[in-house]
């Protein structure tokens, strides 16, 4: 019965409101027509009589006349009228407009910045012919299924012969080369490429040509193609460079072409990630050397899918394993779209940030919706007049949505400036060179995205307030009394919006907290060395000069370390072939003398590092057992090796590894090598990995390397000695450049750059969400206080304690906080599971993070409510009563 009475009451109220509307319109039309008739009787023309009548009856009649004229206009003109009126309304309330535009600019700008990066990395086409047909092809070991292994030359040649799913293949190897003959020697990133590499990519040179078949198959071809960056910086975009010779690794090499600026194909493998400065030919023959070091790109034939290519490559690998079980057992292939390979490292972080900025935009929308609701309450009289003169509810909603759309478009324009600033931070913190993957900027697709987001934001933020505010309150129009039902409805909507934005803020803060905790755990990982006050720089000796005389490379690096040790402030100095966290490495198979050979595919291997004694000293790597290399072993080949604890644990558990003899397949022929020492485990490639793998350290004479990294421990700031160390190297060889001059701590920072990027940007967006949520809560509670001024005034006038008034406001707000925190916490625990793959030593339901997130948001929200409550308790009762 109660439900039926409520339904009948609503029906009668609707009929009453419609009757009031018709009565007001009829009364207005009657008075207007009477005034016109009186003016005509006074001798006025019909047009003058109408104008005089409108002026006499005031703004309501003019509005009615304007509305009738507007109804007869075409749609486009009606829309322009709506826009002009919306602009006037925004200018009429500048404070409201500026606050709303600022909040929208933050949300839209953050989304625009993230989309511009996503567009460049994941959407925009690569600068190659038919890029959707390009794939990266790797080898893969069944014991390490998540690792993409470089390709052996023998396997690459086999693929070219048998893989008919591919139109062509190309391979490259990233090495370092020295460019001399100019004012200063410089080390370049040199990609030596096989026959068909440029044809596979399908991109023509900007100037000149690429390699011919003869140049690609001839080991002695002295030709090179240079990058646009090198042509611009080193040669000042000299158009005569093509056809001239440059001095590369002590050889005269003819420049035959210049590639376009956006051709920078590079991705992580065992050879580093530096974009190429120059390309030179790499002649592969049937007797290609062993090892795995090539990066391979393939072009699928038209109509061939990735799945078909993967199936064929797996079949080829299986057949090869059957032919050569001792070498190929357990090996297969991995085929990845080139777009995914290039963006693989940053893609998860970008998708995470895209979700975060979407939450920020939703919170901004909630705040703007609350502002529009409050503004709509103050416009009840205006909306009632518009309805009284014939505007239907749909017409009022359309006008209010037009105002919101204009507000959001202005927010979108302001958001472009926010996007530009945000982009600078994104590019500075990015773990990879995003600019090398595509054009990152405010391009036409990005501008279109901003416009679409602005329109969607207008609908999200404006529809509910417009629909609620469009209810005509004819009682308020006639009697000046607010409609209680409408106020209750608006208050409920505002409360729902506040709970919603609190929930969104909890989810975002929880995600940021988990990422920050994971990053902190990563910073505490024991790397096995001391990175403090260690300077590193890389030197690559040209083969032509240093491989002609046996032992020349060892003598050069020995002279460098002796000269550096003599500098004031240097505590120790050494060299290593592959520095920790420098994206470089080498590994090979290993057997142990006196033990049977393992079955095919079940062998074991070891990472290989070439070092001198100074490397262990400068990095503070501890000796656990045995001894260091002797002076003679560092000058002459002695067939000795030092291994790490991981290798000793894995292969000599319960035994003394000292004196054991192993065969490590790096030299030809492979000879037994004696273990003379065991050192502490050192992490080289990944802080988040399970631990250091088996590693063997060889003295320089046993495995000479042309490329070594100098490690120098200093007593103070290591970068202050960089210039003096370079001068020592120049005195030994004036044409020898250095590169990668960094401290070991900078290498460590680079190793966690992806995690820092994700956690820093997510924390920044979470802080922005927290600020917007606090502003929204304060705004809603302040408006609630203003709506209850009369009630509060009566309470205070009757002697209520101000503290009691504060508690009254706090209690009503705390209900919203508790609801928002509860819903947000539940949603956050569910959604945080998507972060599982990005977390390190942190669970998605980490108690400390959950508690700190709730406590922080509760504290900020409570403070926002307290400010409103304090304002309420300080109201003057007389002023509060008079304001009603």
Secondary structure by P-SEA (a helix, b strand, c coil): caaaaaaaaaaaaaaaaaaaaaaaaaaaaaaaaaaaaaaaaacccaaaaaaaaaaaacaaaaaaaaaaaaaaccaaaaaaaaaaaaaaaaaacaaaaaaaaaaaaaaaaaaaaaaaaaaacccccccccccccbbbbbbbbccccccbbbbbaaaaaaaaaccccccbbbbbbbbbbbbccccbbbbbbccccccccccccccccccccccccccccccccccccccccccccccccccccccccccccccbbbbccccccccccccccccccccccbbbbbbbccccccccbbbbbbbbcccccaaaaaaaaaaaaaaaaaaccccccccbbbbbcaaaaaaccaaaaaaaaaaaaaaaaaaaaaaaaaaaaaaaaaaaaaaaaaaaacccaaaaaaaaaaaaaaaaaaaaaaaaaaaaaaaaaaaaaccccccccccccccaaaaaaaaaaaaaaaaaacaaaaaaaccccccccccccccaaaaaaaaaaaaaaaaaaaaaaaaaaaaaaaaaaaaaaaaaccccccccbbbbbbbbbbccccccccaaaaaaaaaaaaaaaaccccccccccccccccccbbbbbbbbccccccccccbbbbbbbbbcaaaaaaacccccccccccccccccccccccccaaaaaacccccccccbbbbbcccccccbbbbccccccccccccccccccbbbbbccccccccbbbbbbbbccccccaaaaaaaaaaaacccccccccccaaaaaaaaaaaaaaaaaaaaaaaaaaaaaaaaaaaaaaaaaaaaaaaaaaaaaaacccaaaaaaaaaaaaaaaaaaaaaaaaaaaaaacccccccccccccccaaaaaaaaaaaaaaaaaaaaaaaaaaaaccaaaaaaac
